[in-house]
């Protein structure tokens, strides 16, 4: 019986410690301030690429008890992180690590975010990469036409691939292959 009481006591103590750990920051062991908590929530959404949640989190922020100055601080931090995320996504697209559809859809998610500088950054990226986006779409279309033996249409699509596109050489090879 004594063993059971000790085991129960240890279990309660451990459970209590774990519950208290959830309310503290791992670095300091202190309870995060409302600003830190809001910043962490937005940072987590951005790092996990849940960009579609940002406007909702901003609305929650605006409805919170934070002062206007604190809200501005959190929003500026989130805006900076989002602009960095846009640059990362763009780099992945440029390096052919992300398809054109995914890139366009992700840019649409960013475009909808109502924070200073974010929609403007998307417009800038779209303008800078207009040719590459069209080129990647043409290459993808060429592959689709080729798969269904619409060779003339495939050749037309492959001819639209830009020399700056990493798919250019493959497109030229496809044109040569389909022209035989």
The 8 nearest C-alpha neighbors of each residue, nearest first, counted from 0:
[[1, 3, 2, 4, 5, 6, 7, 8],
 [0, 2, 4, 3, 5, 6, 7, 8],
 [3, 1, 5, 0, 4, 6, 7, 8],
 [4, 2, 6, 0, 5, 1, 7, 8],
 [3, 5, 7, 1, 6, 2, 8, 0],
 [6, 4, 8, 2, 7, 3, 9, 1],
 [5, 7, 3, 9, 4, 8, 2, 10],
 [8, 6, 4, 10, 5, 9, 3, 11],
 [7, 9, 5, 11, 6, 10, 4, 12],
 [10, 8, 12, 6, 11, 7, 13, 5],
 [9, 11, 7, 13, 8, 12, 14, 6],
 [12, 10, 14, 8, 9, 13, 15, 7],
 [11, 13, 15, 9, 10, 14, 16, 8],
 [14, 12, 16, 10, 15, 11, 9, 17],
 [13, 15, 11, 17, 16, 12, 10, 18],
 [16, 14, 12, 18, 13, 17, 11, 19],
 [17, 15, 13, 19, 18, 14, 20, 12],
 [16, 18, 20, 14, 19, 15, 13, 21],
 [19, 17, 15, 16, 20, 21, 14, 22],
 [18, 20, 16, 17, 21, 22, 15, 23],
 [21, 19, 17, 23, 22, 18, 16, 28],
 [22, 20, 19, 18, 23, 17, 24, 25],
 [23, 21, 20, 19, 30, 24, 18, 31],
 [24, 22, 30, 29, 28, 20, 21, 25],
 [23, 25, 28, 26, 29, 27, 31, 30],
 [24, 26, 28, 27, 23, 20, 29, 21],
 [27, 25, 24, 28, 29, 23, 31, 30],
 [26, 28, 29, 24, 25, 23, 30, 31],
 [27, 29, 23, 24, 25, 26, 30, 20],
 [30, 28, 23, 27, 24, 31, 22, 25],
 [29, 31, 23, 22, 24, 32, 28, 27],
 [32, 30, 35, 36, 24, 29, 23, 33],
 [31, 33, 35, 34, 36, 30, 37, 29],
 [32, 34, 36, 35, 37, 31, 65, 38],
 [35, 33, 37, 32, 36, 38, 69, 73],
 [36, 34, 38, 32, 33, 37, 31, 39],
 [35, 37, 33, 39, 34, 38, 31, 32],
 [38, 36, 40, 34, 39, 35, 33, 41],
 [39, 37, 35, 41, 36, 40, 73, 42],
 [38, 40, 42, 36, 37, 41, 43, 35],
 [41, 39, 37, 43, 38, 42, 36, 44],
 [40, 42, 44, 38, 43, 39, 45, 37],
 [43, 41, 39, 45, 44, 40, 38, 46],
 [42, 44, 46, 40, 45, 41, 39, 47],
 [45, 43, 49, 41, 47, 42, 46, 48],
 [44, 46, 48, 42, 47, 43, 49, 50],
 [47, 45, 43, 48, 44, 42, 49, 84],
 [46, 48, 44, 45, 49, 43, 50, 42],
 [49, 47, 45, 46, 50, 44, 51, 43],
 [50, 48, 44, 51, 47, 52, 45, 53],
 [49, 51, 52, 48, 53, 45, 108, 109],
 [50, 52, 49, 53, 108, 54, 109, 112],
 [53, 51, 50, 55, 54, 49, 56, 44],
 [52, 54, 56, 55, 50, 51, 57, 112],
 [55, 53, 57, 56, 52, 112, 58, 113],
 [54, 56, 58, 57, 53, 52, 59, 51],
 [55, 57, 59, 53, 58, 54, 60, 52],
 [56, 58, 60, 54, 59, 55, 53, 61],
 [59, 57, 55, 61, 60, 56, 54, 62],
 [60, 58, 56, 62, 57, 61, 63, 55],
 [59, 61, 57, 63, 58, 62, 56, 70],
 [60, 62, 58, 59, 63, 57, 70, 65],
 [61, 63, 59, 60, 58, 64, 65, 57],
 [64, 62, 60, 61, 65, 59, 66, 58],
 [63, 65, 66, 62, 61, 60, 33, 67],
 [66, 64, 63, 69, 70, 67, 33, 34],
 [65, 67, 69, 68, 70, 64, 63, 71],
 [66, 68, 70, 69, 71, 65, 61, 72],
 [67, 69, 71, 66, 70, 72, 65, 73],
 [70, 68, 72, 66, 71, 67, 65, 73],
 [69, 71, 67, 73, 72, 68, 74, 65],
 [70, 72, 74, 68, 69, 73, 75, 67],
 [71, 73, 69, 75, 70, 74, 76, 68],
 [72, 74, 76, 70, 71, 75, 38, 77],
 [75, 73, 77, 71, 76, 72, 78, 70],
 [76, 74, 78, 72, 77, 73, 71, 79],
 [75, 77, 73, 79, 74, 78, 72, 80],
 [78, 76, 74, 80, 75, 79, 81, 73],
 [77, 79, 75, 81, 80, 76, 74, 114],
 [80, 78, 76, 82, 77, 81, 75, 83],
 [81, 79, 77, 83, 78, 82, 84, 76],
 [82, 80, 84, 78, 83, 79, 77, 85],
 [81, 83, 85, 79, 84, 80, 117, 78],
 [82, 84, 86, 80, 81, 85, 87, 79],
 [83, 85, 81, 87, 82, 86, 80, 88],
 [86, 84, 82, 88, 83, 87, 89, 81],
 [85, 87, 89, 83, 84, 88, 90, 82],
 [88, 86, 84, 90, 89, 85, 91, 83],
 [89, 87, 91, 85, 90, 86, 84, 92],
 [90, 88, 86, 92, 87, 91, 85, 93],
 [89, 91, 93, 87, 92, 88, 94, 86],
 [90, 92, 96, 88, 94, 89, 93, 97],
 [93, 91, 97, 89, 95, 90, 94, 96],
 [92, 94, 90, 95, 91, 89, 96, 97],
 [95, 93, 91, 92, 96, 90, 97, 165],
 [94, 96, 92, 93, 97, 91, 98, 165],
 [97, 95, 91, 94, 92, 98, 93, 90],
 [98, 96, 92, 95, 91, 102, 101, 99],
 [97, 99, 101, 100, 102, 92, 95, 96],
 [98, 100, 102, 101, 103, 135, 132, 136],
 [101, 99, 103, 102, 98, 104, 97, 136],
 [100, 102, 104, 98, 103, 99, 105, 97],
 [101, 103, 99, 105, 100, 104, 98, 106],
 [104, 102, 106, 100, 105, 101, 99, 107],
 [105, 103, 107, 101, 106, 102, 100, 108],
 [104, 106, 108, 102, 107, 103, 101, 109],
 [105, 107, 109, 103, 108, 104, 110, 102],
 [108, 106, 110, 104, 105, 109, 103, 111],
 [109, 107, 105, 106, 111, 110, 51, 50],
 [110, 108, 106, 112, 107, 111, 105, 50],
 [109, 111, 118, 107, 108, 112, 106, 121],
 [112, 110, 109, 108, 113, 107, 118, 54],
 [113, 111, 109, 110, 54, 114, 53, 117],
 [112, 114, 111, 54, 115, 117, 118, 110],
 [115, 113, 112, 117, 78, 116, 74, 118],
 [116, 114, 117, 78, 113, 118, 75, 119],
 [115, 117, 119, 118, 120, 114, 78, 82],
 [116, 118, 120, 119, 115, 114, 82, 121],
 [119, 117, 110, 121, 120, 116, 122, 109],
 [120, 118, 122, 116, 117, 121, 123, 115],
 [121, 119, 123, 117, 118, 122, 116, 124],
 [122, 120, 124, 118, 123, 119, 110, 125],
 [123, 121, 119, 125, 120, 124, 126, 118],
 [122, 124, 120, 126, 121, 125, 127, 119],
 [125, 123, 121, 127, 126, 122, 128, 120],
 [126, 124, 122, 128, 123, 127, 129, 121],
 [125, 127, 123, 129, 124, 128, 122, 130],
 [128, 126, 124, 125, 129, 123, 130, 131],
 [127, 129, 131, 125, 130, 126, 124, 132],
 [128, 130, 132, 126, 131, 125, 127, 133],
 [131, 129, 133, 132, 128, 134, 161, 127],
 [132, 130, 134, 128, 133, 129, 135, 164],
 [131, 133, 135, 129, 134, 130, 128, 136],
 [134, 132, 136, 130, 131, 135, 137, 129],
 [133, 135, 160, 131, 137, 136, 132, 161],
 [136, 134, 138, 132, 137, 133, 131, 139],
 [135, 137, 133, 139, 134, 138, 140, 132],
 [138, 136, 140, 156, 134, 135, 139, 141],
 [137, 139, 141, 135, 140, 136, 157, 160],
 [138, 140, 136, 142, 141, 137, 135, 143],
 [141, 139, 137, 143, 142, 138, 136, 144],
 [142, 140, 153, 156, 138, 144, 143, 139],
 [141, 143, 145, 139, 140, 144, 146, 138],
 [142, 144, 140, 146, 141, 145, 139, 147],
 [145, 143, 153, 149, 141, 147, 146, 142],
 [144, 146, 148, 142, 153, 143, 147, 150],
 [147, 145, 143, 144, 148, 142, 149, 141],
 [148, 146, 144, 145, 149, 143, 150, 142],
 [149, 147, 145, 150, 146, 144, 153, 151],
 [150, 148, 144, 152, 145, 147, 151, 153],
 [149, 151, 153, 148, 152, 145, 154, 177],
 [152, 150, 154, 153, 149, 155, 177, 144],
 [151, 153, 155, 154, 150, 149, 156, 144],
 [152, 154, 141, 150, 144, 156, 145, 151],
 [153, 155, 157, 151, 156, 152, 174, 158],
 [156, 154, 152, 158, 153, 157, 151, 159],
 [155, 157, 141, 137, 153, 159, 158, 154],
 [158, 156, 154, 170, 159, 141, 160, 138],
 [157, 159, 155, 156, 160, 154, 170, 174],
 [160, 158, 157, 156, 137, 161, 134, 155],
 [161, 159, 134, 157, 158, 167, 138, 137],
 [160, 162, 163, 164, 134, 159, 167, 131],
 [161, 163, 164, 167, 160, 165, 168, 166],
 [164, 162, 161, 165, 167, 131, 160, 166],
 [163, 165, 166, 161, 167, 162, 131, 134],
 [164, 166, 167, 163, 168, 95, 162, 94],
 [167, 165, 164, 169, 168, 170, 138, 160],
 [166, 168, 170, 164, 162, 169, 165, 160],
 [169, 167, 171, 170, 166, 172, 165, 162],
 [168, 170, 172, 166, 171, 167, 173, 165],
 [171, 169, 167, 173, 157, 168, 172, 166],
 [172, 170, 174, 168, 173, 169, 167, 175],
 [171, 173, 169, 175, 170, 174, 176, 168],
 [172, 174, 176, 170, 171, 175, 177, 169],
 [175, 173, 171, 177, 172, 154, 176, 178],
 [176, 174, 172, 178, 173, 177, 171, 179],
 [177, 175, 173, 174, 178, 179, 172, 171],
 [178, 176, 174, 179, 175, 173, 150, 154],
 [177, 179, 175, 176, 174, 154, 173, 150],
 [178, 177, 176, 175, 174, 173, 150, 172]]
